[in-house]
Amino acid sequence: MTRMFVVDDKPMKTWNVFKGCFFECTYCNARKMAQTRLKDSPRYKDGFTPRLVMELSRRFRPGQFIFVGYVGDISFATRDEVGFILAQTIEFFSETPFLLCSKNPVIYSSWKLTYPAVRREMMTKW
């Protein structure tokens, strides 16, 4: 996890449980890293091809703000992969807010999954 992002003077951590995408954005620093300095790492052995990366043993603190999948777009995950991420980790850490972003947000409704509720006091905190 990195401290690259800051929200209200607090670090937002990243959790890269999913990597890669096919959008080909010219400004994508994650793709550039995967194709250059990280190209020899096992995670990027197949380049920037989208896939689930099994980092499900991570632990998160209550109130820690977590950006899921900074090095990819979750819309390229399968419904089962996202369901697995939700059930195995996000629901377990109910006191931790998780942010799932996509350039294709309509995918969230098409998966027909139940997303964990965000507690109101957490929403006002961030």
C-alpha atoms as one frame of an Amber mdcrd trajectory, in Angstrom:
protein
   0.000   0.000   0.000   1.144   3.498  -0.692   0.570   6.931   0.757   0.253
   8.486  -2.674  -3.218   9.940  -2.116  -4.273  12.322   0.623  -7.871  13.133
   1.591  -8.470  15.819   4.247  -4.797  15.640   5.268  -5.095  11.888   5.879
  -3.356   9.310   3.694  -5.559   7.169   1.483  -4.028   3.724   1.141  -4.192
   1.695  -2.051  -5.018  -2.004  -2.182  -4.186  -3.478  -5.551  -6.184  -6.688
  -5.415  -7.005  -6.233  -9.114  -4.581  -5.022 -11.759  -4.701  -3.997 -15.407
  -7.238  -2.690 -17.910  -7.837  -2.295 -21.645  -8.741   1.410 -21.771  -5.321
   2.469 -23.169  -5.354   5.908 -21.479  -2.331   7.925 -22.594  -1.873   9.418
 -19.108  -1.930   6.087 -17.199   1.091   5.913 -14.909   0.095   2.413 -13.687
   0.380   0.989 -17.223   3.715   2.759 -17.720   5.073   1.283 -14.477   3.849
  -2.209 -15.419   5.535  -1.988 -18.801   8.829  -0.529 -17.561  10.229  -0.811
 -14.047   7.768  -3.510 -12.864   7.775  -5.642 -16.029   9.949  -8.352 -14.425
   7.802  -8.716 -11.305   5.507 -11.780 -11.104   2.428  -9.542 -10.843   3.074
  -8.088 -14.299   4.361 -11.198 -16.067   1.443 -10.837 -18.481   1.841  -7.072
 -18.841  -1.172  -4.950 -17.996  -3.731  -7.637 -18.802  -6.545  -7.391 -16.231
  -6.601 -10.057 -13.531  -7.300 -10.648  -9.870  -4.190 -10.538  -7.685  -4.681
 -12.627  -4.582  -3.878 -10.135  -1.820  -6.783 -11.136   0.331  -4.751 -11.595
   3.509  -4.365  -7.827   3.984  -5.593  -6.305   7.216  -7.116  -2.835   7.457
  -7.647  -0.543  10.425 -11.004   1.024  11.241 -11.296   4.442   9.592  -8.422
   3.830   7.194  -9.558   4.935   3.690  -8.724   2.305   1.045  -8.650   2.869
  -2.739  -9.221  -0.567  -4.292  -7.364  -1.338  -7.502  -5.357   1.785  -8.242
  -3.269  -0.154 -10.766  -6.217  -1.217 -12.870  -9.914  -0.803 -13.541 -12.255
  -3.037 -11.571 -14.733  -3.067 -14.480 -12.546  -5.693 -16.169 -12.986  -8.066
 -13.226 -15.630 -10.750 -13.437 -18.739 -10.647 -11.296 -17.394 -13.611  -9.318
 -14.043 -11.905  -8.705 -15.703  -8.752  -7.383 -18.106 -10.822  -5.289 -15.125
 -12.644  -3.826 -13.367  -9.360  -2.964 -16.542  -8.038  -1.344 -17.273 -11.186
   0.638 -13.736 -12.091   1.694 -12.401  -8.689   2.695 -14.602  -5.621   2.340
 -17.537  -7.031   4.313 -15.150  -8.315   6.993 -13.665  -4.849   7.590 -16.974
  -3.060   8.122 -15.330  -0.120   9.927 -13.049   0.623   6.963 -14.302   2.642
   3.966 -13.293   1.196   0.573 -13.378   3.161  -2.693 -13.948   1.235  -5.943
 -13.514   3.450  -9.007 -14.042   2.721 -12.668 -14.212   4.491 -16.004 -17.218
   2.242 -16.606 -19.363   2.711 -13.469 -22.469   1.146 -15.046 -20.716  -2.182
 -14.452 -21.574  -1.981 -10.738 -25.294  -2.366 -11.393 -24.838  -4.990 -14.107
 -23.011  -7.302 -11.661 -26.152  -7.351  -9.488 -24.123  -7.674  -6.303 -24.956
  -6.453  -2.826 -22.397  -3.881  -1.755 -21.642  -3.370   1.927 -23.365  -0.324
   3.355 -21.279   2.684   4.295 -22.052   3.823   7.795 -23.237   7.435   7.927
 -20.575   8.508  10.429 -17.889   7.222   8.057 -19.289   9.307   5.205 -19.022
  12.521   7.201 -15.509  11.623   8.308 -14.152  11.646   4.745
